Amino acid sequence: MENSAYLSAVAQTLSLADFERAKHSPNHSIFHLDRMRLLCEALGNPQSNFPSIHIAGTKGKGTTSAMVTSILAVSGYKVGLITSPHLHSLTERIRIGFDPIPKKDFVDLVKQMWPSVVQVGENGQFGGVTWFEFMVSAAFNYFNQCKVDFQVVETGLGGRLDATNIISPIATVITSISLDHTNILGDTLPKIAAEKAGIIKDGVPIIVSPQKNEPMEVIVEVADNLNAPIKKVADEYEVVVKNQDLSGQSIEIISNQRSYEFTLPLLGMHQAENAITAICTIETLQELGYSISKDSVELGLSNVSWPGRFEVLRTSKPVVIVDGAHNPYSIQKLVNTLNTTFKKPNVTVIFGAIGGHDVDKMLEPLKSLNITLIPVSSRHPKSIDSKIVKIAAINSDIDTTREFMTVSEGLEYALKVYSDRDLILATGSLSVVAEVSEVLKQISPEIYPDLS
């Protein structure tokens, strides 16, 4: 009965416009925050009742959000966490610590909030509430009901016009910026950086992950114009990776004030950079008067869990790893991590992508590995046809099998035909990662109706 009520509530929310899953999205230039403000006003502005940390970026923003949350939770704080997209259930987007909102509570939220959703839609001034706006405002509302001490808020697509950008944070964070969603955010790094920098607020500290010069220049200019104190992580911290294996990497992080030593259960130098960004964020909170010990920082980073990002699902041969890399930059980071973790592995790659991403450029870094590629299509409505993926792989001179119309069929084929390989890697989109994880972890997925 409870599950039936939950599925009905999910279906009710999905009656709203969902630009994440819809194949046709409106021009980004028509997005605005007025409707989101109106909705939150109708709910009593719950987002304003506790301190917020706002995190944007192309890569690493979700992981950094998880790291900050883990440290704060270990410190004894009750933390609301907003992230997107989800892997298996939309309840993952609204968490207390790392615990997703219970389905019963989600059902109650939908009932409580729906009159306000209808009211805003009938207002006629700004149009109907979108699904993403609903989910973000639902998180604010839930955190208010749970009386959290902090909320850690990951932006969705951009920053400036993102539905999360109605909060008044005590600290903002911008993680690594690279080319992604160029049809929406802009086709150059400075344009994308300008969108991400839209979360910077007047006088509020901004923490910036290691960046290329072009995006950093944009961020610095915006911060200067808003008198926002800027902390460049690359200038303030040194990272030493002492050793690593499939269980994680032993890291020492050194700043002018102190040093930290811990084992991070996430692999890759980019994850070490996310860790120093999280530490810089926590040290900023300490400067603002919040009590967070060095031990809590080390324990929080040692305990952090963020599925789908170079996650090892099987350690026996063939090792199975999933990674939600979905642009050329993140694929290159993935390849770098593989080369550091394994010595010239024979890799079977289960690969699928989402419309709007450049498959040709995503495949390019994979050519440096000894791979056989299995093209697949995920359940996501925007999933690129596996036949198109196969053609792109052949054109890139990558050894390619026949295409598969589902991820599970591709995984079954990989495990059966390539059992003698060192490694099976699933990548190209989080939807591919989710479906491989569901098979190997025996997780029941939430199936949503296709949207046009």
C-alpha positions in Angstrom: 0.0 0.0 0.0 2.8 2.4 0.9 4.7 1.6 -2.3 1.5 2.2 -4.3 1.0 5.6 -2.6 4.6 6.5 -3.3 4.4 5.5 -7.0 1.2 7.6 -7.3 3.0 10.6 -5.7 6.0 10.1 -8.1 3.6 10.0 -11.1 1.9 13.2 -9.8 5.2 15.1 -9.7 6.2 13.8 -13.1 3.1 15.4 -14.5 5.2 18.6 -14.2 7.5 19.7 -17.0 10.7 17.7 -16.7 13.5 19.1 -18.8 16.0 16.6 -17.4 14.3 13.7 -19.2 12.3 15.4 -21.9 13.8 15.1 -25.4 13.0 18.8 -26.2 14.1 21.4 -23.7 13.4 25.2 -23.9 16.0 27.7 -24.7 18.1 28.4 -21.6 17.6 32.2 -22.1 13.9 31.9 -21.1 14.8 30.3 -17.7 14.3 32.5 -14.6 14.0 32.3 -10.8 10.8 34.3 -10.3 8.6 31.2 -10.4 10.8 29.4 -7.9 10.8 32.4 -5.6 7.0 32.5 -5.8 6.7 28.8 -5.0 9.0 29.1 -2.0 7.1 32.2 -0.8 3.9 30.2 -0.9 5.7 27.5 1.3 6.9 30.1 3.8 10.5 30.4 2.4 11.8 27.3 4.1 15.2 27.6 2.4 16.0 30.6 4.5 15.8 29.0 7.9 19.3 27.4 8.2 22.8 28.0 6.9 23.5 26.8 3.3 26.6 25.8 1.3 26.0 26.2 -2.4 28.1 24.1 -4.8 28.3 24.4 -8.6 30.7 23.1 -11.3 30.9 20.8 -14.3 32.7 17.9 -12.5 33.0 17.0 -8.9 30.2 19.1 -7.5 28.2 16.1 -6.3 31.2 14.4 -4.8 32.4 17.6 -3.1 28.8 18.0 -1.7 29.0 14.5 -0.3 32.4 15.1 1.2 31.2 18.3 3.0 28.1 16.5 4.2 30.1 13.6 5.5 32.4 15.8 7.5 29.6 17.9 9.0 27.6 14.7 9.9 30.6 13.2 11.7 30.9 16.5 13.5 27.4 16.0 14.9 25.5 18.3 12.7 22.2 17.4 11.1 22.7 18.0 7.4 20.2 18.3 4.5 21.8 17.3 1.2 20.4 18.2 -2.3 21.9 16.5 -5.3 21.0 15.5 -8.9 20.6 13.4 -10.9 19.7 10.2 -9.0 20.9 6.7 -9.7 18.0 4.4 -8.7 15.3 6.4 -6.9 14.3 10.1 -6.9 14.3 10.0 -3.1 18.1 10.1 -3.4 17.9 13.7 -4.3 16.6 14.7 -0.8 18.7 13.3 2.0 19.4 13.8 5.7 23.0 13.0 5.8 23.2 10.1 3.3 19.8 8.7 4.1 17.2 9.4 1.3 13.9 10.8 2.3 11.6 7.9 3.3 8.9 7.2 0.7 6.1 7.8 3.2 7.6 11.3 3.9 7.8 12.0 0.2 4.2 11.1 -0.2 3.3 13.5 2.6 5.4 16.3 1.1 3.6 16.0 -2.2 0.2 16.2 -0.5 1.3 19.2 1.6 2.9 21.1 -1.3 0.6 20.4 -4.2 -1.9 23.3 -3.4 1.0 25.7 -3.6 2.2 24.1 -6.9 -1.3 24.6 -8.3 -1.5 28.1 -6.9 1.7 29.2 -8.6 0.6 27.6 -11.9 -2.8 29.3 -11.8 -1.1 32.6 -11.0 -0.6 32.9 -14.7 2.4 35.3 -14.3 5.2 32.7 -14.6 3.7 29.5 -15.9 3.7 26.1 -14.3 6.2 24.8 -11.8 8.8 22.4 -13.3 9.7 19.0 -11.9 13.2 20.1 -10.9 11.8 23.2 -9.1 9.3 21.0 -7.3 12.1 18.6 -6.1 14.4 21.4 -4.9 11.6 23.2 -3.1 10.5 19.9 -1.6 14.0 19.4 -0.2 14.0 22.9 1.3 10.6 22.1 2.9 11.6 18.7 4.2 14.8 20.1 5.7 12.8 22.8 7.4 10.5 20.2 8.9 13.5 18.1 10.0 15.1 21.2 11.6 18.5 20.6 10.0 21.6 22.5 11.1 23.0 22.9 7.6 21.9 22.3 4.0 24.4 21.4 1.3 23.0 22.3 -2.1 24.4 21.0 -5.4 23.2 23.0 -8.4 21.5 21.2 -11.2 22.7 22.3 -14.7 24.3 25.7 -14.4 24.2 28.1 -11.5 23.0 31.6 -12.4 19.5 30.5 -13.5 19.4 27.2 -11.5 16.4 26.7 -9.3 18.7 26.3 -6.3 20.0 29.8 -6.7 17.4 31.5 -4.5 19.3 30.6 -1.3 21.5 33.0 0.6 24.5 30.8 1.4 27.2 31.3 4.0 29.7 29.9 1.5 29.8 29.1 -2.2 31.9 26.5 -4.0 32.8 26.1 -7.7 34.4 22.8 -8.7 36.2 21.9 -11.9 34.8 23.6 -15.0 35.0 21.9 -18.4 32.9 21.9 -21.6 29.5 20.2 -21.0 25.9 21.0 -22.0 27.4 23.5 -24.5 24.1 23.9 -26.3 22.6 25.3 -23.1 25.4 26.9 -21.0 27.7 28.1 -23.8 30.3 26.7 -26.1 33.4 28.1 -24.4 34.9 27.7 -20.9 34.5 31.5 -20.1 30.8 31.3 -21.0 30.2 28.2 -18.9 32.2 29.7 -16.0 30.0 32.9 -16.1 26.9 30.7 -15.6 28.5 28.7 -12.7 29.8 32.0 -11.2 26.2 33.1 -11.0 26.0 31.5 -7.5 28.6 33.9 -6.1 26.9 36.3 -3.7 27.9 39.8 -2.4 30.4 39.4 0.4 30.0 35.6 0.7 33.3 33.5 0.6 33.8 31.6 -2.6 36.0 28.4 -2.7 37.3 27.5 -6.1 38.7 24.1 -7.1 41.8 23.9 -9.4 40.8 25.4 -12.7 42.2 26.3 -16.1 43.1 29.9 -16.5 40.1 31.0 -18.6 37.4 30.0 -16.2 39.4 31.1 -13.2 39.7 34.6 -14.7 35.9 34.8 -15.0 35.3 33.6 -11.5 37.9 36.0 -10.0 36.3 39.0 -11.9 32.8 38.1 -10.6 34.1 37.6 -7.1 35.9 40.9 -7.1 32.8 42.8 -8.4 30.8 41.3 -5.5 33.5 41.8 -2.9 33.4 38.0 -2.3 36.5 36.7 -0.6 38.0 34.1 -2.9 40.0 31.0 -1.9 41.9 29.3 -4.7 42.3 25.7 -3.5 45.4 25.1 -5.7 47.3 28.0 -4.1 46.6 26.9 -0.5 46.9 23.1 -0.4 49.4 20.4 -1.4 48.3 16.8 -2.0 50.5 13.8 -1.5 49.1 10.4 -2.6 51.1 7.9 -0.6 49.6 4.7 -2.0 46.4 3.3 -3.4 44.6 0.1 -4.3 41.0 -0.8 -5.3 39.8 0.0 -1.8 41.0 3.7 -2.0 43.9 6.0 -1.8 46.0 7.0 1.3 46.4 10.8 1.2 48.1 13.6 3.0 46.9 17.1 2.5 49.0 20.0 3.7 48.1 23.6 4.1 49.8 26.5 5.8 47.9 25.9 9.0 47.8 22.1 9.3 47.9 18.7 7.6 45.4 15.9 7.3 46.0 12.2 6.7 43.2 9.8 5.7 42.3 7.0 3.3 39.8 8.3 0.7 37.6 5.5 -0.6 37.3 7.2 -3.9 40.1 6.8 -6.5 41.7 9.3 -8.8 43.7 12.5 -8.5 40.5 14.4 -9.3 38.9 13.0 -6.1 41.9 14.2 -4.1 41.3 17.6 -5.6 37.6 17.3 -4.5 38.8 16.4 -1.1 41.0 19.6 -0.7 38.0 21.6 -2.0 35.9 20.1 0.7 38.6 20.8 3.3 38.8 24.4 2.2 35.1 24.7 2.5 35.1 23.2 6.0 38.0 25.5 7.1 35.9 28.5 5.8 33.0 27.3 8.1 35.5 27.1 11.0 36.5 30.7 10.3 32.8 31.6 10.5 32.6 30.2 14.0 31.4 26.6 13.4 33.0 23.9 15.5 34.5 21.2 13.3 37.6 19.2 14.5 40.5 18.0 12.4 39.6 14.4 13.4 36.1 15.0 12.0 37.5 16.1 8.7 39.7 13.0 8.4 37.0 10.6 9.5 34.4 12.3 7.3 36.6 11.9 4.3 37.5 8.4 5.2 33.8 7.5 5.4 32.5 9.3 2.4 30.4 7.2 -0.1 29.4 8.4 -3.5 28.2 5.6 -5.8 28.7 5.5 -9.5 32.0 7.4 -9.5 34.9 5.0 -10.2 32.9 2.5 -8.1 34.3 -1.0 -7.9 31.4 -3.4 -8.0 33.4 -6.6 -8.3 37.0 -7.3 -7.3 37.5 -10.8 -8.8 38.6 -11.1 -12.4 37.2 -9.6 -14.4 37.0 -6.6 -12.1 33.8 -4.5 -12.7 34.0 -0.7 -12.4 31.3 1.8 -13.1 32.0 5.5 -13.6 29.5 8.2 -14.7 31.9 10.1 -16.9 29.8 11.9 -19.5 32.1 14.4 -21.2 35.6 14.3 -22.8 37.2 15.9 -19.7 35.8 13.3 -17.3 36.5 10.4 -19.6 40.2 11.6 -19.7 40.2 11.7 -15.9 38.8 8.2 -15.8 41.5 6.9 -18.2 44.2 8.6 -16.0 42.8 6.8 -12.9 42.7 3.4 -14.8 46.3 3.9 -15.8 47.3 4.7 -12.3 45.4 1.8 -10.7 46.1 -0.9 -13.3 49.1 -1.8 -15.5 48.1 -1.8 -19.1 44.8 -3.6 -18.5 42.7 -5.3 -21.1 39.4 -3.5 -20.8 35.9 -4.3 -22.0 34.0 -1.0 -22.1 30.2 -1.0 -21.8 29.4 2.5 -23.3 26.2 4.5 -23.7 25.6 8.2 -23.9 22.8 10.8 -23.5 21.7 13.1 -26.3 23.5 16.4 -26.3 26.9 14.9 -25.5 29.7 14.6 -28.0 30.2 10.8 -28.4 33.1 11.2 -30.8 35.1 13.4 -28.4 34.1 11.2 -25.4 35.5 8.1 -27.2 38.8 9.8 -28.0 40.5 9.3 -24.6 39.5 5.7 -24.5 41.7 5.0 -27.6 44.8 5.1 -25.5 43.6 1.9 -23.7 43.5 -1.6 -24.9 39.7 -1.9 -25.2 36.8 -3.6 -26.8 33.7 -1.5 -26.7 30.2 -2.8 -26.3 27.6 -0.1 -27.4 24.4 0.0 -25.4 21.3 2.1 -25.0 20.0 2.9 -21.5 16.4 3.4 -20.4 16.9 7.1 -20.2 14.5 8.8 -22.8 17.5 10.9 -24.1 19.7 7.8 -24.5 21.6 7.8 -27.8 20.8 4.7 -30.0 23.5 2.1 -29.5 23.8 1.8 -33.3 25.0 5.4 -33.4 27.4 4.7 -30.6 28.7 1.7 -32.6 29.3 3.8 -35.8 31.1 6.5 -33.7 33.4 3.8 -32.2 34.1 2.2 -35.6 35.0 5.6 -37.0 37.4 6.1 -34.1 39.1 2.8 -34.9 38.0 1.2 -31.7 37.4 -2.5 -31.6 33.7 -2.8 -31.3 31.1 -5.6 -30.8 27.6 -5.7 -32.0 25.3 -3.2 -30.4 22.8 -4.0 -27.6 19.4 -2.2 -27.1 19.7 -2.6 -23.3 22.5 -2.2 -20.7 21.7 -5.5 -19.0 22.2 -7.4 -22.3 25.5 -5.6 -22.9 26.6 -6.5 -19.4 25.6 -10.2 -19.8 27.5 -10.4 -23.0 30.6 -8.8 -21.4 30.6 -11.2 -18.5 30.1 -14.2 -20.8 32.4 -13.5 -23.7 35.1 -11.4 -22.0 35.5 -13.2 -18.7 39.2 -13.6 -19.3 39.7 -9.8 -19.5 41.2 -7.8 -16.6 38.4 -5.3 -16.3 34.9 -4.5 -17.4 34.2 -0.8 -17.3 30.7 0.8 -17.7 30.7 4.5 -18.5 29.4 7.3 -20.8 26.4 8.3 -18.6 25.1 7.9 -15.1 22.1 6.0 -16.6 24.4 3.3 -17.9 26.2 3.2 -14.5 22.8 2.9 -12.7 21.6 0.0 -14.8 24.8 -2.0 -14.4 24.7 -1.4 -10.6 21.1 -2.5 -10.4 22.0 -5.8 -12.0 25.0 -6.5 -9.9 23.6 -5.1 -6.6 20.1 -6.6 -7.3 18.4 -3.2 -6.9 14.9 -2.7 -8.2 14.8 0.4 -10.4 12.1 3.0 -10.6 10.7 3.0 -14.1 9.3 6.3 -15.2 7.1 7.0 -18.3 8.8 8.2 -21.4 8.5 12.0 -22.0 8.5 13.6 -25.4 
